[in-house]
């Protein structure tokens, strides 16, 4: 959990929580009080832990994000990769290959989790091309585990 806490720059208050591990769709998960709040993702640098969308809602990380305009939302909700033209703002510390979360520009709500294809500043400047390879989104099977 220390690795995850450092990666998202958030204090993960889980001291009084019931922790479990699980595997879903060939991905290891950390369940906190029976909610899938973190997942292990294969990156170029090896396996890394990152919050699921429910983890982002719970822990509200202040880093590793990209904000998209309203036009990108329907595509992301169908599992599409995040195109650079939709990214309006991004954490400038994001580098290509980083795990990131995508949020709605207007409300800040999490929409998807993925791997950055380019750095944060480059995402904002893009007019075409893929910025984030989507791995998990609102409405996918992992999101619906708790529905």
C-alpha positions as CSV (number, residue, x, y, z in Angstrom):
1,X,0.0,0.0,0.0
2,X,3.0,2.3,0.5
3,X,3.9,2.0,-3.2
4,X,0.3,2.9,-4.2
5,X,0.2,5.8,-1.7
6,X,3.4,7.3,-3.0
7,X,2.3,6.8,-6.7
8,X,-0.9,8.8,-6.3
9,X,0.3,11.2,-3.6
10,X,-2.6,10.4,-1.3
11,X,-2.9,9.2,2.3
12,X,-4.6,5.8,2.1
13,X,-6.4,5.6,5.5
14,X,-7.0,1.8,5.7
15,X,-5.9,1.1,9.3
16,X,-9.3,0.0,10.5
17,X,-10.3,-1.6,7.2
18,X,-10.7,-5.3,6.2
19,X,-8.2,-6.0,3.4
20,X,-8.3,-8.8,1.0
21,X,-6.7,-9.7,-2.3
22,X,-8.6,-11.1,-5.3
23,X,-8.1,-11.9,-8.9
24,X,-10.6,-10.7,-11.5
25,X,-10.2,-10.9,-15.3
26,X,-6.5,-12.0,-14.9
27,X,-5.8,-8.9,-12.8
28,X,-4.9,-8.9,-9.1
29,X,-7.0,-6.6,-6.9
30,X,-6.9,-5.1,-3.4
31,X,-10.3,-5.1,-1.8
32,X,-10.8,-2.7,1.1
33,X,-14.0,-3.6,3.1
34,X,-15.0,-5.7,0.1
35,X,-14.7,-2.9,-2.5
36,X,-12.1,-3.3,-5.3
37,X,-10.0,-0.1,-4.7
38,X,-6.7,-1.0,-6.3
39,X,-5.5,-3.1,-9.2
40,X,-2.2,-4.4,-10.5
41,X,-1.3,-3.3,-14.0
42,X,1.4,-4.6,-16.3
43,X,3.5,-1.6,-17.5
44,X,6.8,-1.3,-19.4
45,X,8.5,-1.0,-16.0
46,X,6.8,-4.1,-14.6
47,X,3.7,-4.7,-12.4
48,X,2.4,-1.7,-10.6
49,X,-0.5,-1.0,-8.3
50,X,-2.9,1.8,-9.1
51,X,-6.4,2.7,-7.9
52,X,-9.5,1.5,-9.6
53,X,-12.1,4.1,-10.3
54,X,-13.8,3.3,-7.0
55,X,-10.3,3.7,-5.4
56,X,-10.0,7.1,-7.0
57,X,-13.5,8.1,-5.7
58,X,-12.5,6.9,-2.2
59,X,-8.9,8.3,-2.0
60,X,-9.2,11.4,-4.3
61,X,-5.6,11.5,-5.5
62,X,-4.3,14.9,-6.5
63,X,-1.9,13.7,-9.2
64,X,-1.6,11.5,-12.3
65,X,-4.7,12.8,-14.0
66,X,-5.9,14.2,-17.3
67,X,-9.2,16.1,-17.7
68,X,-11.3,15.8,-20.8
69,X,-14.0,17.9,-22.3
70,X,-17.7,16.8,-22.5
71,X,-17.3,15.5,-26.1
72,X,-14.9,12.8,-25.0
73,X,-17.0,11.3,-22.2
74,X,-19.3,9.1,-24.3
75,X,-16.3,7.5,-26.0
76,X,-14.5,6.8,-22.7
77,X,-17.7,5.3,-21.3
78,X,-17.6,2.8,-24.1
79,X,-14.0,1.8,-23.3
80,X,-12.3,3.9,-26.1
81,X,-8.8,5.1,-25.7
82,X,-8.5,8.8,-24.7
83,X,-7.6,10.9,-27.7
84,X,-5.3,13.9,-27.2
85,X,-7.8,16.3,-28.8
86,X,-10.2,15.7,-25.9
87,X,-7.6,16.4,-23.1
88,X,-8.0,20.0,-21.9
89,X,-5.8,19.9,-18.8
90,X,-3.3,17.4,-17.4
91,X,-1.0,16.9,-14.5
92,X,2.3,18.2,-16.0
93,X,4.3,15.6,-14.0
94,X,2.7,12.8,-16.0
95,X,5.3,11.0,-18.3
96,X,4.7,8.6,-21.1
97,X,4.2,5.1,-19.6
98,X,2.7,6.4,-16.4
99,X,-0.6,5.0,-15.0
100,X,-3.1,7.9,-15.0
101,X,-6.8,8.5,-14.4
102,X,-9.0,10.5,-16.7
103,X,-11.6,12.9,-15.2
104,X,-14.4,15.0,-16.4
105,X,-13.1,18.6,-16.9
106,X,-16.3,20.2,-15.5
107,X,-17.0,18.1,-12.4
108,X,-13.7,16.3,-11.8
109,X,-15.4,12.9,-11.6
110,X,-13.2,9.9,-12.6
111,X,-14.1,8.3,-15.9
112,X,-11.3,5.9,-16.8
113,X,-7.8,4.6,-15.9
114,X,-5.1,4.0,-18.4
115,X,-1.5,4.3,-19.4
116,X,-0.2,7.6,-20.7
117,X,1.1,7.4,-24.3
118,X,2.7,10.9,-24.0
119,X,3.5,13.3,-21.2
120,X,0.9,15.5,-19.6
121,X,2.0,18.8,-21.3
122,X,2.1,17.0,-24.7
123,X,-1.4,15.6,-24.1
124,X,-2.8,19.1,-23.7
125,X,-1.1,20.3,-26.9
126,X,-2.3,17.4,-29.1
127,X,-4.8,17.9,-31.8
128,X,-4.9,14.3,-33.0
129,X,-3.7,10.9,-31.9
130,X,-4.0,8.7,-28.8
131,X,-3.0,10.2,-25.5
132,X,-4.0,7.4,-23.1
133,X,-4.5,3.7,-23.6
134,X,-7.7,3.0,-21.5
135,X,-7.6,-0.1,-19.2
136,X,-10.7,0.5,-17.0
137,X,-13.7,2.7,-17.3
138,X,-17.1,3.5,-15.7
139,X,-19.4,0.7,-16.8
140,X,-16.9,-2.0,-17.5
141,X,-16.9,-5.4,-15.7
142,X,-14.6,-4.3,-12.9
143,X,-16.7,-1.2,-12.3
144,X,-19.9,-3.3,-12.2
145,X,-18.5,-5.8,-9.6
146,X,-20.2,-3.8,-6.9
147,X,-23.4,-3.0,-8.8
